[in-house]
Amino acid sequence: MKKPVISKECVETVLDKKFIKVFDLQYAEGKHYLNATRRPLEKIVATMSPEELKKALPDAVSCVVIIELPGKEPQLLFSYEFRYPTGRFLLGVPAGLVDPEDSEKDEPLLETARREIHEETGIVVDDERDELFVINPFLFSTPGMTDESNALVCVKLHLQSLDELTQAGAEGQECFDGFELVTKDQAKELLKNGVDGKGTFYSIYTWAALMYFVSDMWK
């Protein structure tokens, strides 16, 4: 099959809402492919050149948060957040959209990570105490139906206690139901079982955080 070429002139808007848009990607005469996206028409990935894509920011940042406490082995931090499309609380990592203000900073992905961790855990990342670095700058979620993307950022928090942990900073539609701290052995069990401790399936980004943690690539 000849590689489809999708130009901006061949994209038709099907749905345009504040939080979601659907575009008809007419990749050949009489051929159509629908794309659900958060992006405006001028920023959808399908029409980007290779050079433009290399410079593009993801839609959101997902954080692999590892907490190190005195006298304890490192633990991976998760929370239970209500995910509306699934109708239940899912075990997940601190995450959030890259705001326009973030994109203007020198390190937009780390800026987003700092903000989301503060909002969802109450912890203020201290650059002198803690460590932040990008694991992967741009990961597509499910490119069969959407161009949505996430960056993965590792955050190592060197804390004296867990007293700062709180979910009181939840905003908008966010709804949380507690934290979950897992050791390396517990993370392996979660991977092996394919479900959380309550028997519920989790997202691909939870799986990625677990794999990154147990592989020791964060060290």
C-alpha positions as CSV (number, residue, x, y, z in Angstrom):
1,M,0.0,0.0,0.0
2,K,1.3,3.4,-0.9
3,K,1.9,5.6,2.1
4,P,-1.1,7.9,2.6
5,V,-0.4,11.6,2.6
6,I,-2.6,13.7,4.9
7,S,-2.5,17.4,4.1
8,K,-4.2,20.2,6.1
9,E,-6.5,20.7,3.1
10,C,-7.8,17.1,3.4
11,V,-8.9,17.3,7.0
12,E,-12.5,18.0,7.8
13,T,-13.8,18.9,11.3
14,V,-16.5,16.5,12.5
15,L,-16.8,17.6,16.1
16,D,-15.3,20.6,17.9
17,K,-15.9,20.8,21.6
18,K,-13.8,22.4,24.4
19,F,-12.2,19.2,25.6
20,I,-12.3,16.9,22.5
21,K,-12.3,17.2,18.8
22,V,-12.9,14.7,16.0
23,F,-11.3,15.2,12.5
24,D,-11.9,13.3,9.3
25,L,-8.5,12.5,7.8
26,Q,-9.2,12.0,4.1
27,Y,-6.0,10.2,3.3
28,A,-7.0,9.3,-0.3
29,E,-10.0,9.9,-2.6
30,G,-13.0,8.4,-1.0
31,K,-10.9,7.1,2.0
32,H,-11.6,8.4,5.5
33,Y,-10.1,7.9,9.0
34,L,-11.5,9.5,12.1
35,N,-9.1,11.0,14.7
36,A,-10.2,11.9,18.2
37,T,-7.9,14.5,19.7
38,R,-7.4,17.3,22.2
39,R,-5.5,19.4,19.6
40,P,-6.8,22.2,17.4
41,L,-6.7,21.6,13.7
42,E,-3.5,23.5,13.1
43,K,-1.6,21.2,15.7
44,I,-2.8,17.7,14.9
45,V,0.0,15.2,14.4
46,A,-1.3,13.7,11.2
47,T,-0.3,16.8,9.2
48,M,3.0,17.5,10.9
49,S,6.2,17.1,9.0
50,P,9.0,15.0,10.6
51,E,10.8,18.1,11.7
52,E,7.6,19.6,13.3
53,L,6.9,16.4,15.2
54,K,10.4,16.3,16.6
55,K,9.8,19.8,18.1
56,A,6.2,19.1,19.3
57,L,5.2,18.9,22.9
58,P,2.9,16.0,24.1
59,D,-0.6,16.6,25.3
60,A,0.2,15.6,28.9
61,V,2.9,14.4,31.3
62,S,2.7,11.2,33.4
63,C,5.0,11.0,36.4
64,V,6.8,8.0,37.8
65,V,7.1,9.2,41.4
66,I,9.6,7.3,43.6
67,I,9.7,8.1,47.3
68,E,12.7,7.5,49.4
69,L,12.3,7.7,53.1
70,P,15.0,7.3,55.8
71,G,15.5,3.6,56.7
72,K,13.0,2.3,54.1
73,E,13.4,0.8,50.7
74,P,12.2,3.0,47.8
75,Q,8.5,3.0,47.0
76,L,6.5,3.8,43.9
77,L,3.7,6.3,44.5
78,F,0.2,5.7,42.9
79,S,-3.2,7.1,43.7
80,Y,-6.7,5.9,43.0
81,E,-8.4,8.4,40.7
82,F,-11.9,8.2,39.3
83,R,-11.7,7.8,35.5
84,Y,-15.0,8.7,34.0
85,P,-14.8,6.6,30.8
86,T,-14.3,3.4,32.9
87,G,-16.8,4.4,35.6
88,R,-14.5,3.5,38.5
89,F,-11.3,4.4,40.5
90,L,-8.1,3.3,38.7
91,L,-4.6,2.9,40.1
92,G,-2.6,5.6,38.4
93,V,0.3,8.0,38.4
94,P,0.2,11.7,39.0
95,A,-0.5,13.2,35.5
96,G,-1.9,16.2,33.8
97,L,-2.1,18.3,30.6
98,V,0.7,20.5,29.5
99,D,-0.6,24.0,30.0
100,P,0.1,26.8,27.5
101,E,2.1,28.6,30.2
102,D,4.3,25.4,30.6
103,S,5.2,25.4,26.9
104,E,6.8,28.8,27.3
105,K,9.2,27.6,30.0
106,D,12.7,26.3,29.4
107,E,11.7,22.8,30.6
108,P,8.0,22.5,29.9
109,L,7.7,18.8,30.7
110,L,9.3,19.2,34.1
111,E,7.3,22.3,34.8
112,T,4.1,20.3,34.2
113,A,5.4,17.5,36.4
114,R,6.1,19.9,39.3
115,R,2.6,21.4,39.1
116,E,0.7,18.1,38.9
117,I,2.6,16.5,41.7
118,H,1.8,19.5,43.9
119,E,-1.8,19.5,43.0
120,E,-2.3,15.7,43.3
121,T,0.0,14.9,46.2
122,G,0.5,18.2,48.1
123,I,4.3,17.8,47.8
124,V,6.3,20.7,46.5
125,V,9.3,19.4,44.5
126,D,12.5,20.8,45.9
127,D,15.2,21.0,43.2
128,E,18.0,20.8,45.8
129,R,16.5,17.8,47.5
130,D,14.7,15.9,44.8
131,E,15.5,14.7,41.3
132,L,13.5,15.2,38.0
133,F,14.3,14.0,34.6
134,V,12.5,13.0,31.4
135,I,12.2,9.3,30.7
136,N,10.5,9.7,27.3
137,P,9.4,13.0,25.8
138,F,6.6,11.8,23.6
139,L,4.6,8.6,23.7
140,F,1.4,8.0,21.7
141,S,-1.4,6.5,23.7
142,T,-3.5,4.6,21.1
143,P,-2.7,5.9,17.6
144,G,-5.4,3.7,16.1
145,M,-8.0,6.2,17.2
146,T,-6.3,9.3,18.6
147,D,-3.1,11.3,18.4
148,E,-3.1,11.8,22.2
149,S,0.4,11.6,23.7
150,N,2.1,11.7,27.1
151,A,5.6,12.3,28.2
152,L,7.0,10.2,31.0
153,V,8.9,12.0,33.7
154,C,10.7,10.4,36.7
155,V,10.5,12.2,40.0
156,K,12.6,11.0,42.9
157,L,11.4,12.5,46.2
158,H,13.8,12.3,49.1
159,L,11.4,12.9,52.0
160,Q,11.7,12.7,55.8
161,S,8.1,11.6,56.2
162,L,4.8,11.3,54.4
163,D,3.1,14.1,56.3
164,E,2.8,16.3,53.2
165,L,0.8,13.8,51.3
166,T,-2.7,15.0,50.6
167,Q,-5.3,15.0,47.8
168,A,-6.9,18.2,48.9
169,G,-5.6,20.0,45.8
170,A,-7.8,18.1,43.4
171,E,-9.3,20.5,40.8
172,G,-12.3,20.5,38.5
173,Q,-13.6,17.0,37.7
174,E,-10.7,15.3,39.6
175,C,-11.8,12.8,42.2
176,F,-9.4,10.8,44.3
177,D,-9.7,7.9,46.7
178,G,-6.3,7.6,48.5
179,F,-2.7,6.8,47.8
180,E,-0.9,3.5,47.2
181,L,2.8,3.0,47.9
182,V,4.4,-0.1,46.5
183,T,7.8,-1.7,47.0
184,K,9.7,-3.4,44.2
185,D,8.3,-6.9,45.2
186,Q,4.7,-5.5,45.3
187,A,5.2,-3.9,42.0
188,K,6.2,-7.2,40.5
189,E,3.1,-8.7,41.9
190,L,1.0,-6.0,40.3
191,L,2.7,-6.7,37.0
192,K,2.2,-10.4,37.3
193,N,-1.5,-10.2,38.2
194,G,-2.4,-7.5,35.7
195,V,-4.8,-5.9,38.1
196,D,-4.4,-3.8,41.3
197,G,-4.9,-5.0,44.8
198,K,-8.7,-4.6,44.4
199,G,-8.9,-6.7,41.3
200,T,-9.4,-3.8,38.9
201,F,-7.5,-3.3,35.6
202,Y,-5.1,-0.4,35.3
203,S,-3.8,1.9,32.5
204,I,-0.8,1.4,30.2
205,Y,0.9,4.3,32.0
206,T,0.6,2.5,35.3
207,W,2.1,-0.6,33.7
208,A,4.9,1.6,32.3
209,A,5.6,3.1,35.7
210,L,5.7,-0.4,37.3
211,M,8.1,-1.7,34.6
212,Y,10.4,1.3,34.9
213,F,10.5,0.9,38.7
214,V,11.2,-2.8,38.8
215,S,13.8,-2.6,36.1
216,D,15.9,-0.2,38.2
217,M,16.4,2.2,35.3
218,W,15.5,5.0,37.6
219,K,18.7,4.5,39.7
